[in-house]
Amino acid sequence: MWQKFWYSFPVQLLLLHGKKNLWLLFFWAILFSIVLQQIGTIFGVPFLFLDPEYNHQVGFQGLFILGLSLGAFSMAFHIACYILDAHRFGFLGNESNPFTKFCVNNSVLPISFLITYLVCFVRFQLANEFENPGPILLEASGLVLGYTLTVAALFYYFISTNKDIFKILAGNVNQQLTRKRKISRTNVLKKVDQVRRNRIRVDYFFTSRLRFQPANNDLIDLSAALKVLRQNHLNAFIIQCFVFALIISLGIFRDKPGFQIPAGASILLFFTLATLLAGAISFWLNRWSVTAFLGLLLLFNLLVKKDLIQTEYEAFGLNYITQKADYSLNNLRHLSNHENFKQDADSTIAILERWKSKFPKGAKPKMIFICTSGGGQRAAVWTMRSLQTVDSLLNGKLMQHTMLMTGASGGLVGASYYRELYLRQQQDSSINRYNDQYLANISKDNLNAIAFNLVVSDLFFKYQTFSYQGYTYYKDRGYAFERQLNHNTGGILDKAMADYREPERLAKIPMLLMAPTIVNDGRKLYISSQPVSYMNRSVNENIPLLQQKLKGVEFMRLFEYQDASKLRFLSALRMNATFPYITPNIALPSSPVMEVMDAGLSDNFGVSDAVRFLHIFRDWISTNTSGVIFLSIRDTPKDAPIEKNTDQSLFEKVVTPIGSLYQNWSHLQDITNDNSLDFAHSWFNGKITRAELIYTPYQTINFGNILPKQKTNGKVVERVSLSWHLTEREKTSLSMAIYDFRNQRAIAQLARMLN
């Protein structure tokens, strides 16, 4: 029995894959790790498969498309294995429909993954989407149906075309292959020789009807070997062309909602194409395949370096055709001169005066700075939920008292959305900015569109363009992010930066300051509708500018002749929310090229910019207000528990220094920001207060009291992932966290201070 098991065809195939086809196992390892939530959990990668959205719904259609894609990938796996390894098993030449029998015995990994996927999907949906088992099982049946249809269709295609090929080649196989396909015949002869010298022993295999029977290991003749090894190569090439054409077609119609397939399906299609392509290269080039791959990689690198392939991501609204902005220290110092500093400061003081005029004459109101943290969709939803709740409980006083909004990534996306609703409500009283629909809008998925465009466009080449403000840009995943965010929010953020200049100048809405990090030198790029050159340099006029290290770069002045005022507001938000590999770095039209990434790299909480604003205008603020309130809206706890130092493996010891730096980056920023606020008490002649709304996930909250308290046995649940996709459980968690007793205490504190 042991020999029957060990020398069975399925077991020998698995051993062969582990020995020679590790690159094929790599794809399966990634898929297993994703659905088992072993990789990418903090970024929400497993949700692409466990909570796949299609047209903003998780349902039968989305799972059916995923099933189709999984079936295609499984068949690509079989095709690649068959082309590479069928020659090692001589008994196949004596069997009818050898490809079908090969696939049946090679299905251990595909079937295991399908079962694992189904179990993980059902468990995840039951735990996170609050649905009954019936609808979830119906959705899961869509996956099985799609998988079955794809596999059945491709099996039928191979079986039917193989018969036709046998009829054509029946006359003289050797002669046809010699005359038309000399390279193919040479490769086949080499593999036949390998069969004779080093056959893999197989005693038993499963038939097409899953019968376990002995294998006939008599060595086949050359003609039979040529037929077995050649008959599916053309079919594999045809399927490869079909998958590539499908990906290109999806890219062409990417703006049509029905063509935006689930992101998980996009990943599976890419894996399918990569598997077929790698299999073909390995077959044709044999031992030279790795060398050829490295050569292609070097060639691609050279084409990118010479700008023959477009890889940069642009900010929409800017002019990339005209002369580039001079990005040099001399020019930056010139733009941050004393005259510009004083002019911009006077302009902002005029805004401060208009802000004060909203309150009774002679009153000294509290001034609020809203500082919101980054964190993808999690931060956007938490910020929106916090602003809606606090502003409504304070009868609109929150936005009335707010002078400045700062922050990073998703947090500032949520703040910008709420600010726009506040502006529109002033123009149309029928709009209710506290409506739950707006919270639902900002909660909608944005990861699907990004991942989809990554596969259908960015990984190959960008070929589609669109026009904005008279300029032409490529449709890439930056475009997909903005388009989806614009769609989710009802199109109200689709403005140019200049459109906010007048409302901010009249103090109808708070000033909003974005500060993405410049990759070139680590400075901040200050993006605002108002002139803010005072953020770049010291306020001390006694220090010569040449002796100062410029702290930032003002976007509007540096790119004035590149139409900075036309910059799309959504592009500015994207610059402020750039995350590696998801929303890529943006290249700006300067010489040398300026690249920017997420503001969270320098300050994920926006506090440092608000403190600097306070320092610049400290005299006016201390004279005209009764104090300043820093309202911090955070999607991460400020004091995380200290973890135990467990025994570490060698690998963990190697990666710990870098991993610890990454994990503690936000804590380092917290310490720096707290120190800045502590020092502010020494130079600000007024009262500084800080209120914090912190997202803390609790599974149970007591709703019996007016100010809900955390139950003593409240169970801490997993945090919402750092992603642009949220499950129903995560949305509920973010919504309910406002009732945490610490957040309720902070709201009560705000109410007392404003009254």
N, C-alpha and C positions, 0 to 999 in steps of 0.2 A: 504493500500500500504506500509506503514511503517513497519507493522508487517511482511508482505511478504518479505520485504527486510531484516529486522533484523533477522528473523528466517529462512532465506534461507541458504542452505548448504554452499555456498562459504563464506558468512560472518561469519557463526559459526566456520568454519575451521580456518579462519584468527584469530578470537578471541581465539580459542583454542591454536593456535601456539604462540600467544602473552602471553598466560597464562602458558603453559606447555612446549613449544618447542622453547625456546629462542635460544638454540644452533643451531637449524636449521635456524632461522631467521638471525643468526650471519653471516652465509655464504652468504646469499643474501645481507645483509647490506654491506659486504665487496665488493661484485661485483658491486652493485649500486654505491657505493662511488668511485670505480675505474673508471668506465666508465663516471661518472659525474665529474671526475677529482677533487674529494674532498679529497682524501688521496694519498700520495706518488707522488704528482705532481713534486716536486722538484727533485725526483730521477727517474722520467720517468716511474713510474709503469703503469699509464694509457696507455702508448704507447704499452704495451704488448697486449692490446685489441683493441685500436683505430688505431694502425699502425702495425698490426701483420705481421711479415716477415716469409716467408717460402722459403728456398733456396735463401735468400737475395732479395726477391721480395714480395711486398704487392699485392696480387692478388686473383683470384677466388679460387685457390687451398688452400691457407692458410686460407681464410674465411670459406671454406667448411669444413676443419678439425676442425676449431673452432666451427662450427655449430654442427658437430658430437659430440664433447666433451660437448657442452652446452646441447644438447639433452640428453646425458648420465647423466649429473648432474641433469637435471630436472626430469628424470625418477627415479634417486636415491632418490631425494627429495620425490617423490610420494610414492615410495616403503617404505621408512622409516616412512612417515606419516601414510600410510595404516597399516603397522604392529603395530604401536604404538597406533593409534587412531580409527581404523575402528570399534572396539568393542563398542565405545561410541555412535555409530549411529545405532540403532536397525533396522531401515528401510532398511539398505543395505542387510540384510539377506533375504529380500523378493524380491530382484531385481536380474535379470539375469545379468551376467558380472558386479558384484559389483565393481571390481577393476577399470574397465574402467570408470564407473560413478563417482567413487571417484576421479580419476585423472582429469576428466573434471572439476569438481567443485573445485579442489585443484590447478587449473592452474592460479589463479590470479597473484601470484608472478612470476612464470616462463614466462607467456605471457607478463606481464608488463615489465619484464627485457629485454625480446627479443625486444620489441618495443623501449624501451629506448636505448638499445645497438645500434639498427639500426639507430636511429635518431642521436645519438652522433657520430657514425662511419662516417655517410655521412657528417655531419657538419664538423667534424675534417678533413676528407680527402679534402673537398672543401677548407678549410682554410689553410691547411698545405702542401698538396702534389701537388697543382697546376694542378690538373687533371680536365677534363670535367666531367659533371654529368653522362654521359653515362657509361664510364668505372667504375666509383665508384658504380653506381647502379648495374652493372653486378657483381662486387665483393660482394656487399651486398646480392645479390641473392644467392651466394654461401653459406653464413651463413644460410639463410632461408632453402635452399635445404638440407644442412647437418643436421640441426635441425629436419626437417620434416622426413628425412629418418630414423634417429635414433629413434625418438619417434614412428614412424609407425612400424618399425621393432620390437621394444620391446613390443609394444601393441599387435602385431600379435603373438609374442612368448607367452606372458602371456595368451591371450585368447585361443590359441590352446592348450597349456599345461594344462590350467584350465579344459578344457573339458575332457582331458584324466584323470586328477586327480579325477573328479567327477565320472567317470565311475568306476575307481578303488575303490573309497571309498563308492560307492553306496551300497555295501553289508552290511557292518557293520562298520561304522566310529568309533563308540565308542570303539569297540573291538580292532581294529587295533591300535588306538592311545594309548589305555591302555596297550597293549602288547608290543609295540615297542617304544613308545615315552611318557613315564610316566611324564617326566619333562615338555614336551610340553603340555600335557593334563592338568597338574596342573596349568600352567600359563593361559591356555585358560579358565579353570573353574573360576579362580580368576577374569578374565576380564569379563566373562559372569555374574558373581555375581555383578561386578561393573555396568554393563549395567542395571541390574534389580534395583539396588539401586540409580543410579545416571546417568540416560540417559540425553543426550544433545538434547534439543528440535530442531527439524528441520521440518518445514512445507512445504517447497518447495525446489526443487533441479533441476539442469539441467540434462537432459538425454544425451545419447551419441550423439543424433542429435540436441543438444542444445535447446531442448524444455523445457520450464519452467513449471513443473507440481507438484502437491501435493505429499507429501511423506506418505507412509503407515507405521505408527508407531506401529503397533501391534507387541508385543514382540515375537521374534522368539524362537523356541525351542532349546534345547541343541545341538541336532544333526546338525541343520542348522548353529548354531553359530560356532561349531567346524569346519565345512566345510569352512565357510567364513574366519575365522581367521587363519586357517592352510594352506589353499591352495596355498598361495603365498610365504610362508617362504622358501621353498626349492628353488623356482625360484630366490628369492632375494639372497640366498646364492650362487647359480650358477652364477648370474650376478656379485656378489662381487668377486668371484674367477676369473671370466673372466677379470674384470678390473685390478685386481692385476697381473694376468698373462700378460696382455697387457702392463702394466707399466714395468714389468721385461723384457719383450721382447724388448721394446723400448730401455731399458738400455743396453741390450746385443748388439744391432745393432746401438748404439749411434754414432759410427764413420761414419756410412753411411749417406750421406746428406739427402736422402729421408726420413729417420726415425727421423730426428730432427724436430719434429713438432713445431709449434709456441709455444712460452713460455706461452701465455694465455691458450692454449689448455692443456699444462702440468699442469697448476694450476687448471683448471676445472677437469681434471682427478683425481688429488689429492683430491679435494673437494668431488668428486664422491665417491672415496674409503672411505674417512673419514666419509661421511654421512651414507653410508651403514654399516660401522663398528660400528659407534656410535649408529645407530638405532638398530642393532642386540644386542649390549651390553645393551641398555636401555630396550629392550623387555625381554631378558632372565634374567637379574639381577634386573630389576625393581628398587626398592628404593636403592639397593646396587650398582647401576651403578657408581655413583660419587665416592664411596669408592673404587670400583674396578679400576676406572681410576687412582685415586691417587696412589693406590697400584702398578699398572703397571708402572706409572711414577717413583716411588721410586725404583722399581726393575731395570728399565732401567738406572737410575742414578747410581745405585750400579754397574751394569755391565760396565758402562763407566769408573767409578772410578777404577775398578779392571783391566782395559784395556782388558776386554773380548770382547768389541765392539770397533772397530777402529773408532775414531772420530778425530784424529789429521790429519792435512794437512801438507804435506812434501814439501821440496824444491828439485826439481829433479836434479840429478847429485851428490848429497851428499851421503855419505856412512852412513847409519843409523844402520848398523850391527856391525861395529867395536866399540871399546871403545869410550865412550862419551867424548867430550871436557870438560875440567875443567872450569866451569863457576863460578869463585870465585874472590873476590877482590884481593887476593894474586896473582893469576895467571894473572889477567888483569893488575896489576901493573908491574908484571914481563915482560909481552909482550909489555908494553909501556915504557920500560927503556930507558935511555939516548942513549945507543948504537944503539938501533933500531930507535930511533928518528933521530939521526944524519945520519944513513945509509939511511933511507927513504928520508930524506930531500935532501941529496946529489943526490940521484937517481932522484928526481923530478927537482932539479936544472939542471941536465943534459938534461932533457926533455925541460926545459925552454930555455936552450942554443940552442937546435935543433929548437925550435919554432922560436927563433930570427933569426936563419940562413936562414929562408925562405925569409927574407927581405934584401934589399941592405946593403952592408957592411957599418958600421958606422951609419946606420939609427936607430932612436929610435921610433919603431912603437907603436901604441896604442894597448893595450891588452884588449880583451873583455871577460867578464864573462857573460855567458847566464844563467839567472835564470828564470826558468819556473814554473808556479803554477800548483797545482793539480786541478782536477775537472772532472775526468772520460773522456768520449769520447769528451765532450765539450772542455776540455783543450788540449787533444791530437790533435784535428783538428785545433784549434786556433793556437797552437804552430807550427804545420806543415805549416799552411797557412802563418804565420808570417815569419818563416825562409825562406820559398820559395820566398816570395815576396821581403823581405829585401835583401837577398843574391843575388837575380837576379838583383835588382835595383843597387846594389853596385858592380856588375860584379864579384861576388865571394869573395869580400874582407871580408865579414862577417865571413865566416868559416876560412879564412886565418888568421884573427886576433884573432879568438876565442881560448882561452887556456883551459877554463874549462866550463863544463856544470853541473848545479845542479838543483834540483827541486824535485817535488813530483808527485805521482800518474800519471794521464793521460798526464800531461805536459811533463814529462820525457820520456813517451812512444813515443810521437810525436817527441821529440828531438832525441831520440835514433834511430828512423826510418830514420830521415833526415841525421843524422851522418853516418849511414850505407850506405845510398845512396851516400853520399859524398865520402866515402872510395871506393865504387865500381866504381864510375865514374873515380877515379884516376887510377883504374886498367883496365877499359873499357870505352874508350872515347865515345862509342855509347850511353851510358846511359846519360839521361838528367834528373838531379835531380829536375828540375823545372817543370817536366811534370805534368799536372793536374791529370793524372791517379793515381799518388802516393797520392795525397790529397784525391781522391775518395777511395783509398784502406784503408787509416786510418779512413775514415768516415764510413766504413761498420759496420753493427751491430755485437755486441759481447755479448749483454745481453741475447739473445735468447738461446744460448748454455749454459750459466750459469744457467738460470732458468730451462731449460730442465733437466740438470744433477742434479740440486737440487731435483727435483721431482722423477726422475727415479732411483736415486742412493743415494744421501746423506741423504734424509729423512728416508730411510729404513736401508739399510746396503750396504757397498761398497764391491763388490764381484769380479769385473773385475780388472785386473792388466795389466801393460805394462812395457817394459824394456827400460831403458835409461842409457847409459854409463856403462852398465854391471850390473845395479841395478834394482830392481823391485819395482814399486810403484802402488798405487791404482789409478784408474780412477775416480776422483771426480770433483767437479766444478772448482777446481784450475787447473786441467788438461784440462778441457773444455775451460777455459779462455785462457790458453796458446795455445792450439790447434787452437782455432778460430782466435786469434790474429796472429798466425803464418801463417794460411791460408790467412787471409785478406792482410797480408803484403808480400805475395809471398814467404814465407819461408826464407827470407834473414836474419832474426834475430835469427834463430835457431842455435845458437853458444854457446860454453862454454865461461865463463868469461876469461879464459886464451887466447882465440883467439884474444882478443883485446889488449893483453899486448904489443905485438911488434908494431902494428900501433900507439898506444899511445906513446910508448917509442921513436919512431922515429918522433913523432910530425906530423904524417900524418893526424891524426884526433885529436880533442880536448880530453882532459881527461874528463871522465864522472864519477861523484861521486854520488852514491845513499846513502841515509841516513834514512832508515826506523826506526821507533821508537820501542825500546825494551819495551814490556809490563811489564816485571818483575821489572824494576827499572827506566824507563823513559829515559835512555840514548839512544844515537843514535848508530845504527849499521852501520859503514861505509863500504860500499861495493864498491870496485874499483879493476880494473885489475892491478893497481900499488900498491906497499906497501905504506900505508898512516898512519902509527902509529902516526905521528906528529899531526893528527887531534884529538887525544885522550887527550892530556895533555897540560899544559902550556909551553910556550917557555922559560919562566924564569927559568934558571938553579939554581938560588939561592933558589927557593922554593923546599924543599924536596918533593919527590913524595908521601910520606906517608901523607903529609899535604894537598895534592891536592885532589879534587874530580874529578875523571876521567870523562871527558866530553863525551866519546864515547868508542866504542869497535871496533877494526879492525877485520873484518870478515875473511880475508885471513889468518891471523896468528892464530886466535883462533881456526879455523876449518881446520888447515893445514892437520892434520892427518885424517880428514873426507873428504878429496878430495875437498877442497874448490875451487881449480882452475878448477874443472870439473863442478862447478855449472852452470846450464843452464842459459843463459843470460835472457831468457824469465821468468824464475823463480825469478831472481833478480828483474826484473821489476814488477813482481806480488807482491813480498815482499814490494816493494816501493809504490805499489798501492792497498794495502789491505784496503777493506772497509767492515765494519761489515755486516754480513749476505749475502753479494754479493760475494766478493772474501775474503774468511775467513783468519784468522790469521794463519801464518805458524809456525810450531814447528820445532826447529833446534836440531840436535843431540848433546846436551850438558847435563851436570849434574850440577844443575837442568836444566830441559828443558827450553830453551829460546824461548819465543814467540815474534813475531814481527808483527807490523801493520803499517799502512800508515805513510809515512814520514810527511804528512801534519799535523799530531798530534802535532809535535814540531815546524815545520816551513813549511807552505804550499807553500812558495814562493822560497825557496832555497837560500835566500839572506844571512842568517847567516853562512852557510857553505862557501859561496864564500868570505865573509868578513874574516872569520877565515883563509882561504887559503891565502888571501892577507896579513893578519897580519904575518903569518909564514914566507912568502917570501918577505916581504916588502922591505928589503934592496936590493935584486936582482932586483925586479920589479921597484923600484924607480930609480935605476942606469941605467937600460937597456931599459926602455920604456919612452914614453912621457906622460904617464898617463894611467889610467884604466877606462874602460867604463863598467858599470853594465847595461846590457840589460835585463830588466824585461819583461817577457811575461806573462801577467795576464789574466785570464778568468773572473775576477770579478772587479768591479769598486773599486778604492781606497778610494774615498770619497762618500759613499752612503748618500742620503738625510736623515736627521733626521726625524723620524716618529713622528706623533702626539701621545700624551699620551691620548688615548681615555678611556672612562669609561670601567672598567674591571669587568667581572663576578668573582664569588668566585673561580671557577675553574681556570680562567686565572691568578688570583692573586697567586694561589698555584704554578702553573707551570712557572710563569714569571721568577723567579730567575734562574732556570736551563735553560729555553729556551733562556733567554737573554745571558747567558754565551755561549751557543752553537752558537747563531746567531752572536755574536760579537767576536768569537774566532779569525777569520781572521783579524779583525780590531786591536785586541790586538797584534797579530803577526806583523802587519804593523807598529804599533807604536814602537815595539821593534826593528824591522829591520831598521827603519828610524833613531832611536837613535844610533844603531850600526854604520851606515854609517856616521852620524854626528860626532861621536867620532873618526871615522877612519881618518878624516881630521887632527886630532891632532897628530896622531902617524905615518901617512904615508907622507913621504917627496916627494909628487908628486900630480898630479891632479886627482881627482876622479869625474867622470861624470856619471849621471844616465839617461838612456832613457827607456821609458816605452811604450809598445804596449798593449793596454787594449781593451778587447772585450766589446763593448757597443752596444746593439741591437737597431737599429733604423729602422723604417719601410720605411722611405724615405730619400734618400741621393741625393744631387744634383751632377750629373755627368758632368755638363757643363764646369767646370773649370779643370785646370791641377791638382790642389790640391782640390779635392771635399770638399765642406763645408756642414755642416749640415743645412738643411732648418730651418728657424725660427719656422715653424709650424710642424717640424718633430715630428712624434708621437712615443713616446717610447713604444715598444712592449714587450711582455713577454720574459724573459731571456730563453736561452737554458737550459734544465733540466740537473741536475747532474746525468748522467746515462751513460751506455755503449750502448745506442741506440739513434739515431738522426733521426728526420723526415726531409723531403726535405726542409721544411721551415727553420728548424734549421740549416741545412747544408748551405743553402743560406745566412742566417743571419750571420753565422760565416765567410763565404767567403767574404761577402760584407763589414764586419766591418773594414777591413783593410783600406778602403777608408774614414773612419771617419777622420775629419780634424786634430784631435789630434794625431792620428797614422801617418798620412802623415807628420805632423810637426816633429814627433819623427824620422821618416825615413830621412827627410831632415837634421835634427840635426846630425844623425849618419854620413851621407854623408860628411857634413862639417868637422866633427872631424877627419874622416879617411883620408880626403884629405888635 
